[in-house]
Amino acid sequence: MIESITKQLNIMIKKQLLFILAVTTFGYVNTAHSQSPINGFMQGKGKGNVSLSYSSEKYDQVFLVPQETDGVPVFNEVQINSKNLFATYGVSDKLDLVLSVPYIESEGSATQDVLNNLNFSNTRKGFQDVSFYLKYNPYYQNFGKSSLRLITAFGLKTPLSAYRADEGLQSIIAIGNRSTTVSGVGVAMFKMDNGIFASGQFGVNLASNDVPNSLTSELKVGYAASKIYGDAYIAGQKSNGGVDILAEGFQGFFPATRVDYTKVGVNLYAPLYKAIGIAGGASTIIEGRNIGKATGYYGAVVVKF
């Protein structure tokens, strides 16, 4: 009798652990102005997961200075489609490795006459920036029916292909800013045994290629149980310096612009079959500076090991 109950408890704990491991994969599937690749969950030694995702976002309004404008200069409307490989692996119970490799296609809607006159193209595509993080959990405290976890992470993002960001107004649809960026992130997550959790994080990004350094933040609340996961978040970026598009000091080099934004979104995940699960979500930029007023969606297949 006791052995039977113990076996059932072990099975329940194992299912819960595998679910949490899978959840940690889909935090970084939307590449363009995405939420943070770092969250409050750890993989555990020898465990990990991989996700393949597809995301799409579109905008025809832009947050410029001093006000929001209708229509994207030159291109009228921009749609960004992304395919992303995201993987994370637990080197130990306290150390995870995180990798992200996005392929992006950015498409404008300029008329053929405009394209001919300016010798522009409506499409830019290719591999963008590979990101690699070391994620460390220096502190974990179990309070009985709840727990607190503190995490630090250090990352490097650098261009993976020879895409360009120095083509003047053509670079409105560039797939990236060709910056090599070093990042530091701190995360605190409070989780209850009933599945409810809340987390907050703060990050610093030091960039190259005349891209302004920036500060990022994210607040998230959610529910993680054996059969379903969901969260809602608000995230933002604040640049340190930079110029405004088409304003004084702007010389047509878009990576040097000051990009600020506030973004809200939701994520959902459900296990599908054994080691496979599916994820989906949506997000929208609600305010910003030198950025498109974009709304996006994503879907992903997650495989744990």
Backbone as CSV, one residue per row, in Angstrom:
resi,resn,N_x,N_y,N_z,CA_x,CA_y,CA_z,C_x,C_y,C_z
1,MET,0.832,-1.205,0.000,0.000,0.000,0.000,0.873,1.265,0.000
2,ILE,1.844,1.312,0.938,2.735,2.476,1.040,3.580,2.607,-0.220
3,GLU,4.054,1.460,-0.742,4.872,1.492,-1.960,4.068,2.015,-3.134
4,SER,2.776,1.648,-3.215,1.912,2.103,-4.308,1.708,3.611,-4.249
5,ILE,1.465,4.157,-3.052,1.261,5.596,-2.886,2.540,6.347,-3.228
6,THR,3.684,5.798,-2.743,4.966,6.441,-3.037,5.229,6.484,-4.538
7,LYS,4.916,5.392,-5.227,5.112,5.338,-6.683,4.256,6.376,-7.394
8,GLN,2.989,6.523,-6.967,2.097,7.505,-7.586,2.607,8.921,-7.353
9,LEU,3.119,9.198,-6.144,3.657,10.525,-5.842,4.868,10.824,-6.711
10,ASN,5.736,9.838,-6.888,6.927,10.034,-7.724,6.551,10.334,-9.162
11,ILE,5.516,9.649,-9.648,5.048,9.898,-11.018,4.509,11.310,-11.156
12,MET,3.730,11.758,-10.149,3.167,13.112,-10.181,4.273,14.155,-10.151
13,ILE,5.282,13.959,-9.289,6.395,14.909,-9.185,7.170,14.963,-10.493
14,LYS,7.394,13.792,-11.096,8.130,13.735,-12.363,7.390,14.481,-13.461
15,LYS,6.076,14.293,-13.552,5.286,14.989,-14.566,5.352,16.494,-14.367
16,GLN,5.249,16.932,-13.100,5.316,18.364,-12.802,6.670,18.937,-13.196
17,LEU,7.754,18.199,-12.896,9.097,18.665,-13.231,9.277,18.769,-14.740
18,LEU,8.844,17.762,-15.479,8.985,17.786,-16.934,8.185,18.928,-17.541
19,PHE,7.040,19.209,-16.964,6.238,20.322,-17.456,6.963,21.648,-17.254
20,ILE,7.525,21.851,-16.070,8.253,23.093,-15.792,9.444,23.238,-16.726
21,LEU,10.135,22.130,-16.991,11.274,22.181,-17.907,10.843,22.643,-19.286
22,ALA,9.721,22.133,-19.753,9.247,22.522,-21.076,8.833,23.983,-21.112
23,VAL,8.219,24.447,-20.038,7.782,25.836,-19.969,8.942,26.808,-20.177
24,THR,10.115,26.463,-19.658,11.236,27.396,-19.720,11.747,27.604,-21.134
25,THR,11.305,26.827,-22.098,11.798,26.957,-23.459,11.162,28.107,-24.220
26,PHE,9.853,28.349,-24.023,9.196,29.205,-24.994,9.173,30.673,-24.604
27,GLY,10.070,31.083,-23.723,10.121,32.485,-23.330,10.787,33.395,-24.339
28,TYR,11.324,32.814,-25.430,12.079,33.658,-26.349,11.827,33.264,-27.799
29,VAL,10.566,33.088,-28.150,10.282,32.644,-29.501,9.959,33.794,-30.442
30,ASN,9.570,34.924,-29.933,9.290,36.077,-30.774,10.530,36.963,-30.818
31,THR,11.223,36.937,-31.951,12.555,37.531,-32.004,12.539,39.045,-32.020
32,ALA,11.689,39.655,-32.812,11.712,41.099,-32.962,11.159,41.770,-31.705
33,HIS,12.029,42.511,-30.977,11.642,43.177,-29.729,10.978,42.190,-28.783
34,SER,11.566,41.008,-28.673,10.968,39.939,-27.899,11.083,40.171,-26.408
35,GLN,10.350,39.326,-25.645,10.542,39.331,-24.213,11.880,38.700,-23.889
36,SER,12.275,38.778,-22.659,13.602,38.330,-22.251,13.779,36.826,-22.451
37,PRO,14.971,36.376,-22.880,15.245,34.942,-22.976,15.496,34.297,-21.617
38,ILE,15.547,35.108,-20.567,15.832,34.601,-19.224,14.571,34.678,-18.369
39,ASN,14.222,33.555,-17.721,13.074,33.542,-16.820,13.478,32.982,-15.461
40,GLY,12.506,32.726,-14.590,12.805,32.325,-13.225,12.887,30.835,-12.981
41,PHE,12.802,30.023,-14.040,12.860,28.570,-13.886,14.243,28.055,-14.268
42,MET,14.672,26.978,-13.610,15.938,26.320,-13.933,15.652,24.914,-14.467
43,GLN,16.569,24.395,-15.312,16.365,23.099,-15.942,16.635,21.923,-15.017
44,GLY,17.694,21.983,-14.244,18.150,20.828,-13.472,19.263,20.119,-14.233
45,LYS,20.176,19.533,-13.531,21.359,18.918,-14.129,20.994,17.848,-15.158
46,GLY,21.582,17.986,-16.360,21.399,17.000,-17.413,20.084,17.090,-18.152
47,LYS,19.239,18.046,-17.812,17.929,18.182,-18.461,17.908,19.440,-19.329
48,GLY,16.992,19.472,-20.265,16.885,20.629,-21.140,15.749,20.477,-22.117
49,ASN,15.685,21.379,-23.053,14.667,21.310,-24.085,15.029,22.187,-25.272
50,VAL,14.335,21.937,-26.367,14.556,22.659,-27.622,13.193,23.055,-28.176
51,SER,13.101,24.259,-28.714,11.854,24.676,-29.359,12.140,25.216,-30.755
52,LEU,11.213,24.954,-31.645,11.208,25.539,-32.983,9.945,26.382,-33.082
53,SER,10.104,27.644,-33.414,8.945,28.534,-33.393,8.822,29.344,-34.676
54,TYR,7.620,29.833,-34.889,7.339,30.757,-35.984,6.552,31.920,-35.406
55,SER,6.985,33.135,-35.691,6.276,34.313,-35.200,6.082,35.316,-36.320
56,SER,5.058,36.129,-36.185,4.769,37.147,-37.188,4.234,38.388,-36.497
57,GLU,4.750,39.550,-36.890,4.229,40.808,-36.372,4.156,41.830,-37.497
58,LYS,3.240,42.764,-37.339,2.985,43.733,-38.406,2.712,45.101,-37.794
59,TYR,3.106,46.164,-38.519,2.760,47.509,-38.075,2.669,48.461,-39.263
60,ASP,1.736,49.402,-39.152,1.600,50.478,-40.146,1.523,51.839,-39.462
61,GLN,1.882,51.861,-38.192,2.007,53.095,-37.427,3.350,53.071,-36.704
62,VAL,3.919,54.249,-36.498,5.254,54.334,-35.914,5.264,55.361,-34.788
63,PHE,5.904,54.999,-33.685,6.111,55.939,-32.582,7.343,56.788,-32.895
64,LEU,7.127,57.941,-33.510,8.206,58.881,-33.760,8.124,60.018,-32.751
65,VAL,9.053,60.953,-32.850,9.053,62.118,-31.971,8.654,63.331,-32.808
66,PRO,7.640,64.112,-32.417,7.038,64.139,-31.071,5.782,63.313,-30.928
67,GLN,5.294,62.643,-31.990,4.031,61.943,-31.864,3.987,60.705,-32.749
68,GLU,2.970,59.877,-32.493,2.730,58.686,-33.305,2.272,59.088,-34.701
69,THR,2.773,58.396,-35.714,2.404,58.728,-37.094,1.795,57.520,-37.790
70,ASP,0.883,57.785,-38.720,0.286,56.734,-39.538,1.134,56.507,-40.775
71,GLY,1.377,55.252,-41.088,2.168,54.913,-42.254,3.655,54.880,-41.946
72,VAL,4.317,53.840,-42.409,5.760,53.714,-42.246,6.446,54.458,-43.382
73,PRO,7.397,55.358,-43.077,8.089,56.073,-44.154,8.609,55.120,-45.227
74,VAL,8.376,55.459,-46.480,8.798,54.708,-47.669,8.013,53.413,-47.840
75,PHE,7.917,52.594,-46.785,7.402,51.233,-46.937,5.932,51.056,-46.541
76,ASN,5.284,52.117,-46.041,3.846,52.112,-45.724,3.476,51.149,-44.594
77,GLU,3.834,49.889,-44.740,3.529,48.860,-43.746,4.678,47.864,-43.726
78,VAL,4.973,47.330,-42.546,6.062,46.364,-42.410,5.552,45.115,-41.710
79,GLN,5.918,43.959,-42.263,5.610,42.685,-41.619,6.911,41.926,-41.400
80,ILE,7.087,41.397,-40.189,8.304,40.666,-39.823,7.923,39.243,-39.443
81,ASN,8.440,38.281,-40.200,8.217,36.864,-39.919,9.526,36.245,-39.450
82,SER,9.456,35.489,-38.372,10.673,34.945,-37.771,10.537,33.449,-37.515
83,LYS,11.611,32.736,-37.786,11.739,31.338,-37.381,12.888,31.287,-36.377
84,ASN,12.689,30.580,-35.282,13.691,30.634,-34.219,13.954,29.252,-33.632
85,LEU,15.236,28.951,-33.465,15.657,27.767,-32.721,16.120,28.227,-31.345
86,PHE,15.488,27.699,-30.315,15.832,28.079,-28.947,16.120,26.812,-28.156
87,ALA,17.227,26.797,-27.439,17.590,25.609,-26.659,18.157,26.020,-25.318
88,THR,17.905,25.191,-24.315,18.472,25.427,-22.990,18.840,24.094,-22.358
89,TYR,19.939,24.091,-21.606,20.460,22.844,-21.036,21.004,23.101,-19.631
90,GLY,20.684,22.195,-18.728,21.151,22.311,-17.354,22.504,21.649,-17.155
91,VAL,23.555,22.453,-17.043,24.894,21.928,-16.766,24.940,21.360,-15.353
92,SER,24.268,22.039,-14.441,24.105,21.586,-13.063,22.754,22.081,-12.580
93,ASP,22.427,21.805,-11.329,21.159,22.290,-10.797,21.145,23.810,-10.662
94,LYS,22.320,24.432,-10.700,22.408,25.873,-10.517,22.865,26.633,-11.768
95,LEU,23.232,25.921,-12.830,23.766,26.578,-14.018,23.116,26.040,-15.285
96,ASP,22.528,26.945,-16.083,21.939,26.611,-17.378,22.672,27.323,-18.502
97,LEU,22.682,26.704,-19.677,23.138,27.339,-20.908,21.923,27.618,-21.778
98,VAL,21.883,28.802,-22.392,20.744,29.208,-23.213,21.257,29.671,-24.571
99,LEU,20.621,29.186,-25.642,21.032,29.515,-27.015,19.820,29.875,-27.846
100,SER,19.951,30.921,-28.684,18.876,31.317,-29.584,19.454,31.668,-30.953
101,VAL,18.840,31.104,-32.012,19.285,31.354,-33.386,18.061,31.720,-34.234
102,PRO,17.863,33.005,-34.559,16.693,33.417,-35.331,17.002,33.638,-36.815
103,TYR,16.027,33.279,-37.643,16.048,33.618,-39.068,14.866,34.545,-39.311
104,ILE,15.126,35.711,-39.892,14.100,36.750,-39.981,13.881,37.193,-41.426
105,GLU,12.627,37.393,-41.768,12.257,37.992,-43.049,11.428,39.242,-42.775
106,SER,11.933,40.383,-43.207,11.258,41.664,-43.010,10.777,42.164,-44.370
107,GLU,9.492,42.463,-44.452,8.901,42.819,-45.749,8.112,44.119,-45.652
108,GLY,8.415,45.061,-46.552,7.679,46.311,-46.633,6.613,46.263,-47.718
109,SER,5.850,47.360,-47.822,4.769,47.444,-48.815,4.897,48.704,-49.668
110,ALA,6.134,49.068,-49.998,6.352,50.225,-50.869,5.847,49.922,-52.279
111,THR,5.376,50.956,-52.972,4.911,50.765,-54.342,6.098,50.498,-55.266
112,GLN,5.804,49.901,-56.408,6.874,49.589,-57.352,7.557,50.848,-57.860
113,ASP,6.784,51.926,-58.039,7.386,53.192,-58.494,8.408,53.700,-57.481
114,VAL,8.064,53.631,-56.187,8.992,54.071,-55.136,10.243,53.197,-55.136
115,LEU,10.056,51.896,-55.260,11.195,50.984,-55.279,12.113,51.281,-56.464
116,ASN,11.512,51.536,-57.631,12.319,51.823,-58.827,13.067,53.148,-58.687
117,ASN,12.373,54.165,-58.172,12.988,55.491,-58.058,14.142,55.515,-57.054
118,LEU,14.008,54.757,-55.963,15.023,54.770,-54.907,15.992,53.595,-55.004
119,ASN,15.713,52.686,-55.938,16.514,51.460,-56.058,16.500,50.665,-54.750
120,PHE,15.309,50.559,-54.175,15.106,49.832,-52.926,14.463,48.479,-53.200
121,SER,14.385,47.682,-52.151,13.705,46.394,-52.196,12.710,46.318,-51.046
122,ASN,11.638,45.566,-51.247,10.638,45.399,-50.196,10.983,44.281,-49.218
123,THR,12.100,43.604,-49.420,12.424,42.450,-48.583,13.869,42.457,-48.125
124,ARG,14.056,42.138,-46.870,15.364,41.834,-46.308,15.203,40.580,-45.453
125,LYS,16.093,39.606,-45.614,15.952,38.363,-44.865,17.303,37.710,-44.634
126,GLY,17.355,36.849,-43.629,18.582,36.129,-43.317,18.664,35.786,-41.840
127,PHE,19.725,35.075,-41.477,19.970,34.826,-40.054,20.360,36.146,-39.397
128,GLN,19.776,36.397,-38.235,20.030,37.658,-37.543,21.191,37.505,-36.565
129,ASP,20.926,37.557,-35.269,21.977,37.536,-34.248,21.853,36.294,-33.372
130,VAL,22.931,35.541,-33.255,22.940,34.410,-32.344,23.139,34.938,-30.918
131,SER,22.379,34.389,-29.967,22.472,34.798,-28.561,22.854,33.604,-27.700
132,PHE,23.769,33.834,-26.774,24.215,32.785,-25.865,24.254,33.350,-24.442
133,TYR,23.640,32.637,-23.500,23.598,33.091,-22.104,24.081,32.004,-21.154
134,LEU,24.742,32.440,-20.098,25.007,31.620,-18.922,24.045,32.094,-17.834
135,LYS,23.273,31.175,-17.299,22.222,31.511,-16.337,22.521,30.790,-15.025
136,TYR,22.681,31.547,-13.941,23.118,30.976,-12.664,22.112,31.285,-11.558
137,ASN,21.859,30.275,-10.731,20.919,30.398,-9.619,21.693,30.374,-8.287
138,PRO,22.072,31.543,-7.765,22.875,31.570,-6.540,22.067,31.410,-5.260
139,TYR,20.744,31.607,-5.356,19.939,31.596,-4.120,18.580,30.974,-4.381
140,TYR,18.194,30.025,-3.509,16.868,29.421,-3.547,16.424,29.139,-2.127
141,GLN,15.225,29.588,-1.772,14.712,29.387,-0.424,13.304,28.808,-0.490
142,ASN,13.112,27.656,0.124,11.805,27.020,0.186,11.153,27.382,1.517
143,PHE,9.944,27.972,1.451,9.246,28.395,2.666,8.169,27.411,3.089
144,GLY,8.138,26.240,2.460,7.109,25.254,2.785,6.077,25.171,1.687
145,LYS,5.217,26.187,1.592,4.197,26.216,0.540,4.499,27.246,-0.541
146,SER,5.680,27.807,-0.495,6.106,28.785,-1.503,7.628,28.800,-1.538
147,SER,8.176,29.472,-2.534,9.632,29.522,-2.655,10.059,30.814,-3.331
148,LEU,11.308,31.174,-3.100,11.904,32.357,-3.718,13.207,31.951,-4.395
149,ARG,13.348,32.362,-5.654,14.552,32.041,-6.401,15.145,33.329,-6.982
150,LEU,16.467,33.487,-6.831,17.179,34.610,-7.440,18.122,34.069,-8.508
151,ILE,18.155,34.738,-9.656,18.936,34.273,-10.800,19.721,35.440,-11.384
152,THR,20.940,35.160,-11.804,21.726,36.116,-12.575,22.092,35.462,-13.902
153,ALA,22.231,36.282,-14.936,22.581,35.751,-16.253,23.466,36.744,-16.986
154,PHE,24.384,36.201,-17.764,25.257,37.019,-18.595,25.201,36.478,-20.012
155,GLY,25.037,37.386,-20.983,24.849,36.943,-22.353,25.644,37.727,-23.363
156,LEU,25.787,37.117,-24.541,26.452,37.738,-25.682,25.590,37.524,-26.911
157,LYS,25.317,38.606,-27.631,24.572,38.534,-28.884,25.419,39.143,-29.984
158,THR,25.556,38.427,-31.112,26.406,38.928,-32.189,25.847,38.486,-33.539
159,PRO,26.032,39.290,-34.600,25.483,38.941,-35.913,25.964,37.580,-36.409
160,LEU,25.026,36.816,-36.970,25.329,35.481,-37.466,25.536,35.464,-38.975
161,SER,25.073,36.514,-39.657,25.216,36.592,-41.109,25.710,37.982,-41.498
162,ALA,25.859,38.193,-42.796,26.391,39.468,-43.300,25.287,40.447,-43.662
163,TYR,24.159,40.398,-42.944,23.081,41.346,-43.236,23.560,42.779,-42.992
164,ARG,22.905,43.736,-43.653,23.332,45.127,-43.561,22.327,45.967,-42.773
165,ALA,22.847,47.008,-42.118,22.003,47.944,-41.375,22.398,49.379,-41.691
166,ASP,23.176,49.576,-42.765,23.716,50.891,-43.104,23.283,51.350,-44.496
167,GLU,22.049,51.017,-44.870,21.557,51.323,-46.215,20.581,52.507,-46.239
168,GLY,20.732,53.439,-45.300,19.849,54.595,-45.269,18.412,54.185,-45.009
169,LEU,17.470,54.784,-45.733,16.057,54.499,-45.520,15.685,53.060,-45.852
170,GLN,16.487,52.392,-46.675,16.254,50.970,-46.922,16.323,50.173,-45.610
171,SER,17.123,50.649,-44.671,17.314,49.932,-43.414,16.141,50.059,-42.457
172,ILE,15.083,50.760,-42.887,13.847,50.724,-42.101,13.375,49.279,-41.948
173,ILE,13.643,48.441,-42.958,13.236,47.038,-42.867,14.443,46.106,-42.666
174,ALA,15.548,46.639,-42.164,16.700,45.781,-41.848,16.302,44.752,-40.795
175,ILE,16.931,43.589,-40.819,16.553,42.522,-39.888,17.256,42.642,-38.536
176,GLY,18.174,43.623,-38.389,18.871,43.812,-37.122,19.743,45.043,-37.175
177,ASN,20.489,45.298,-36.126,21.326,46.503,-36.086,22.826,46.206,-36.166
178,ARG,23.191,44.948,-36.392,24.589,44.515,-36.529,25.434,44.928,-35.324
179,SER,24.851,44.838,-34.165,25.581,45.157,-32.937,25.972,43.878,-32.218
180,THR,27.188,43.859,-31.694,27.571,42.828,-30.727,27.270,43.398,-29.343
181,THR,26.418,42.709,-28.604,25.903,43.241,-27.341,26.201,42.286,-26.188
182,VAL,26.705,42.842,-25.108,26.932,42.085,-23.875,25.836,42.476,-22.883
183,SER,25.204,41.487,-22.263,24.064,41.748,-21.385,24.249,41.113,-20.012
184,GLY,23.718,41.783,-19.005,23.630,41.239,-17.663,22.195,41.337,-17.180
185,VAL,21.665,40.277,-16.583,20.258,40.228,-16.173,20.157,39.687,-14.754
186,GLY,19.273,40.286,-13.962,18.952,39.774,-12.639,17.470,39.465,-12.550
187,VAL,17.110,38.304,-11.977,15.717,37.864,-11.911,15.374,37.423,-10.486
188,ALA,14.183,37.776,-10.034,13.643,37.263,-8.776,12.273,36.655,-9.064
189,MET,12.050,35.418,-8.605,10.757,34.769,-8.831,10.221,34.178,-7.532
190,PHE,8.977,34.512,-7.230,8.275,33.955,-6.085,7.209,33.006,-6.617
191,LYS,7.214,31.753,-6.149,6.285,30.744,-6.663,5.609,30.028,-5.506
192,MET,4.298,29.822,-5.647,3.529,29.096,-4.644,3.300,27.663,-5.105
193,ASP,3.068,26.765,-4.162,2.870,25.358,-4.498,1.605,25.122,-5.320
194,ASN,0.648,26.044,-5.286,-0.564,25.891,-6.082,-0.352,26.282,-7.543
195,GLY,0.877,26.691,-7.894,1.197,26.995,-9.291,1.277,28.465,-9.621
196,ILE,0.763,29.323,-8.781,0.801,30.759,-9.052,2.214,31.291,-8.800
197,PHE,2.695,32.140,-9.712,4.030,32.708,-9.536,4.070,34.144,-10.043
198,ALA,5.071,34.858,-9.588,5.319,36.226,-10.057,6.825,36.416,-10.140
199,SER,7.263,37.128,-11.159,8.695,37.367,-11.311,8.943,38.778,-11.820
200,GLY,10.124,39.262,-11.525,10.557,40.560,-12.017,12.018,40.489,-12.402
201,GLN,12.404,41.258,-13.394,13.803,41.250,-13.807,14.242,42.607,-14.327
202,PHE,15.562,42.786,-14.305,16.166,44.033,-14.751,17.448,43.679,-15.495
203,GLY,17.677,44.320,-16.652,18.839,43.994,-17.452,19.575,45.220,-17.947
204,VAL,20.872,45.055,-18.215,21.732,46.099,-18.771,22.356,45.549,-20.042
205,ASN,22.289,46.332,-21.139,22.835,45.914,-22.423,23.885,46.916,-22.895
206,LEU,25.092,46.431,-23.149,26.191,47.261,-23.640,26.445,46.884,-25.091
207,ALA,26.203,47.833,-26.005,26.183,47.531,-27.427,27.335,48.181,-28.188
208,SER,27.617,47.653,-29.381,28.627,48.199,-30.284,27.936,48.811,-31.508
209,ASN,28.721,49.210,-32.512,28.209,49.715,-33.781,27.364,50.974,-33.607
210,ASP,27.726,51.836,-32.657,27.017,53.090,-32.385,25.585,52.899,-31.902
211,VAL,25.230,51.663,-31.536,23.902,51.401,-30.969,23.907,51.855,-29.512
212,PRO,22.920,52.646,-29.071,22.901,53.107,-27.675,22.807,51.935,-26.694
213,ASN,23.493,52.056,-25.576,23.294,51.091,-24.493,21.863,51.222,-23.983
214,SER,21.371,50.198,-23.317,19.974,50.246,-22.884,19.752,49.490,-21.583
215,LEU,18.639,49.821,-20.925,18.163,49.122,-19.742,16.847,48.439,-20.097
216,THR,16.669,47.208,-19.630,15.435,46.483,-19.887,14.821,46.020,-18.572
217,SER,13.511,45.816,-18.584,12.815,45.334,-17.393,11.620,44.498,-17.822
218,GLU,11.173,43.653,-16.905,10.006,42.816,-17.190,9.346,42.388,-15.886
219,LEU,8.026,42.484,-15.839,7.228,41.965,-14.736,6.273,40.924,-15.303
220,LYS,6.181,39.792,-14.603,5.384,38.683,-15.137,4.613,38.008,-14.005
221,VAL,3.352,37.644,-14.263,2.567,36.821,-13.340,2.003,35.654,-14.134
222,GLY,1.887,34.504,-13.481,1.416,33.348,-14.226,0.993,32.195,-13.350
223,TYR,0.669,31.093,-14.034,0.216,29.870,-13.380,0.886,28.687,-14.076
224,ALA,1.568,27.841,-13.314,2.249,26.674,-13.862,1.771,25.429,-13.121
225,ALA,0.999,24.591,-13.817,0.509,23.341,-13.245,0.880,22.197,-14.184
226,SER,0.472,20.980,-13.836,0.908,19.811,-14.595,0.291,19.747,-15.988
227,LYS,-0.867,20.395,-16.197,-1.564,20.284,-17.471,-1.590,21.569,-18.291
228,ILE,-1.249,22.684,-17.687,-1.344,23.958,-18.406,-0.406,24.978,-17.781
229,TYR,0.091,25.862,-18.620,0.899,26.984,-18.152,0.403,28.235,-18.864
230,GLY,0.371,29.341,-18.139,0.024,30.613,-18.756,0.651,31.761,-17.998
231,ASP,0.993,32.829,-18.708,1.499,34.014,-18.027,1.127,35.264,-18.806
232,ALA,1.175,36.373,-18.124,0.989,37.691,-18.737,2.142,38.562,-18.260
233,TYR,2.637,39.422,-19.139,3.813,40.208,-18.777,3.742,41.607,-19.362
234,ILE,4.508,42.483,-18.759,4.757,43.812,-19.294,6.274,43.999,-19.293
235,ALA,6.817,44.420,-20.428,8.264,44.546,-20.572,8.594,45.880,-21.216
236,GLY,9.809,46.359,-20.969,10.185,47.646,-21.536,11.666,47.781,-21.770
237,GLN,12.008,48.748,-22.601,13.409,49.099,-22.839,13.552,50.609,-22.804
238,LYS,14.655,51.066,-22.219,14.990,52.487,-22.166,16.423,52.647,-22.643
239,SER,16.608,53.375,-23.745,17.945,53.566,-24.297,18.666,54.719,-23.616
240,ASN,19.962,54.602,-23.529,20.799,55.652,-22.959,21.420,56.443,-24.108
241,GLY,20.764,57.518,-24.508,21.256,58.321,-25.618,20.661,57.880,-26.934
242,GLY,21.317,58.268,-28.036,20.804,57.985,-29.362,20.069,59.176,-29.944
243,VAL,19.762,59.099,-31.231,19.080,60.189,-31.932,17.690,59.740,-32.327
244,ASP,16.834,60.719,-32.650,15.491,60.420,-33.114,15.442,60.408,-34.636
245,ILE,14.652,59.507,-35.176,14.531,59.359,-36.626,14.021,60.661,-37.257
246,LEU,14.715,61.107,-38.302,14.367,62.299,-39.086,14.468,63.589,-38.273
247,ALA,15.072,63.532,-37.084,15.250,64.724,-36.255,16.696,65.225,-36.383
248,GLU,16.983,66.317,-35.692,18.328,66.882,-35.730,19.360,65.864,-35.243
249,GLY,20.433,65.716,-35.988,21.475,64.764,-35.643,21.325,63.412,-36.309
250,PHE,20.157,63.129,-36.880,19.946,61.851,-37.561,20.606,61.901,-38.939
251,GLN,21.469,60.930,-39.226,22.216,60.903,-40.480,21.873,59.688,-41.339
252,GLY,20.704,59.103,-41.081,20.264,57.970,-41.891,20.769,56.627,-41.417
253,PHE,21.460,56.612,-40.264,21.973,55.356,-39.729,21.049,54.903,-38.600
254,PHE,20.136,53.986,-38.908,19.083,53.622,-37.968,19.573,52.922,-36.693
255,PRO,20.650,52.129,-36.714,21.106,51.534,-35.453,21.443,52.553,-34.370
256,ALA,21.752,53.801,-34.750,22.133,54.816,-33.767,20.930,55.513,-33.134
257,THR,19.718,55.127,-33.508,18.535,55.791,-32.966,18.236,55.333,-31.538
258,ARG,17.564,56.198,-30.821,17.140,55.895,-29.454,15.830,55.115,-29.516
259,VAL,15.859,53.861,-29.089,14.678,53.003,-29.147,14.189,52.697,-27.736
260,ASP,13.006,53.218,-27.402,12.339,52.931,-26.129,11.004,52.275,-26.444
261,TYR,10.539,51.408,-25.565,9.205,50.848,-25.775,8.666,50.203,-24.503
262,THR,7.353,50.063,-24.480,6.660,49.272,-23.461,5.793,48.268,-24.200
263,LYS,5.884,47.020,-23.786,5.225,45.928,-24.484,4.455,45.065,-23.495
264,VAL,3.268,44.608,-23.872,2.502,43.678,-23.049,2.230,42.420,-23.871
265,GLY,2.124,41.287,-23.176,1.896,40.047,-23.906,1.451,38.918,-23.005
266,VAL,1.091,37.812,-23.637,0.674,36.600,-22.931,1.343,35.393,-23.576
267,ASN,1.560,34.343,-22.781,2.103,33.076,-23.251,1.256,31.927,-22.714
268,LEU,1.102,30.884,-23.521,0.398,29.681,-23.100,1.207,28.466,-23.526
269,TYR,1.165,27.413,-22.701,1.850,26.169,-23.044,1.015,25.003,-22.538
270,ALA,1.012,23.900,-23.336,0.346,22.676,-22.907,1.144,21.473,-23.406
271,PRO,1.320,20.444,-22.569,1.964,19.208,-23.036,1.058,18.520,-24.054
272,LEU,1.675,17.918,-25.067,0.897,17.299,-26.142,0.999,15.785,-26.099
273,TYR,2.245,15.272,-26.149,2.443,13.829,-26.133,3.831,13.526,-25.617
274,LYS,3.911,12.839,-24.496,5.180,12.465,-23.879,6.108,13.675,-23.753
275,ALA,7.190,13.720,-24.542,8.187,14.776,-24.392,7.891,15.998,-25.244
276,ILE,6.747,16.021,-25.910,6.429,17.096,-26.850,5.305,17.974,-26.305
277,GLY,5.444,19.283,-26.474,4.407,20.230,-26.087,4.270,21.318,-27.132
278,ILE,3.216,22.110,-27.004,2.997,23.216,-27.928,2.814,24.504,-27.138
279,ALA,3.242,25.609,-27.733,3.140,26.913,-27.082,2.609,27.942,-28.067
280,GLY,2.058,29.002,-27.540,1.573,30.098,-28.374,1.443,31.353,-27.539
281,GLY,1.345,32.481,-28.214,1.209,33.730,-27.481,1.020,34.920,-28.396
282,ALA,0.825,36.062,-27.782,0.623,37.303,-28.525,1.210,38.446,-27.719
283,SER,1.572,39.517,-28.426,2.121,40.694,-27.747,1.863,41.924,-28.596
284,THR,1.912,43.089,-27.960,1.745,44.345,-28.682,2.543,45.446,-27.988
285,ILE,3.094,46.329,-28.778,3.819,47.478,-28.244,2.817,48.607,-28.027
286,ILE,2.685,49.074,-26.794,1.647,50.053,-26.470,2.166,51.488,-26.447
287,GLU,3.464,51.657,-26.302,4.052,52.979,-26.396,5.533,52.831,-26.703
288,GLY,6.105,53.884,-27.272,7.514,53.755,-27.598,8.090,55.009,-28.243
289,ARG,9.310,54.850,-28.724,10.046,55.939,-29.358,10.923,55.337,-30.455
290,ASN,10.735,55.809,-31.676,11.494,55.308,-32.828,11.297,53.810,-33.035
291,ILE,10.061,53.369,-32.963,9.740,51.955,-33.115,8.335,51.804,-33.677
292,GLY,8.107,50.727,-34.431,6.784,50.484,-34.978,5.792,50.046,-33.916
293,LYS,4.540,50.436,-34.101,3.468,50.038,-33.184,3.004,48.644,-33.600
294,ALA,3.785,47.647,-33.223,3.612,46.299,-33.749,2.771,45.424,-32.826
295,THR,1.993,44.543,-33.457,1.281,43.471,-32.765,1.723,42.159,-33.392
296,GLY,2.054,41.179,-32.556,2.595,39.932,-33.075,2.019,38.708,-32.394
297,TYR,2.192,37.572,-33.071,1.715,36.284,-32.576,2.799,35.237,-32.835
298,TYR,2.776,34.159,-32.064,3.727,33.088,-32.318,3.146,31.732,-31.948
299,GLY,3.738,30.707,-32.526,3.440,29.324,-32.168,4.744,28.556,-32.138
300,ALA,4.825,27.519,-31.306,6.064,26.776,-31.167,5.803,25.327,-30.798
301,VAL,6.720,24.470,-31.230,6.752,23.069,-30.807,7.948,22.914,-29.862
302,VAL,7.695,22.336,-28.696,8.718,22.209,-27.668,9.006,20.734,-27.403
303,VAL,10.294,20.388,-27.416,10.715,19.017,-27.136,11.666,19.039,-25.944
304,LYS,11.343,18.264,-24.898,12.220,18.232,-23.724,13.044,16.958,-23.738
305,PHE,14.165,16.997,-23.043,15.005,15.813,-22.907,15.605,15.754,-21.510
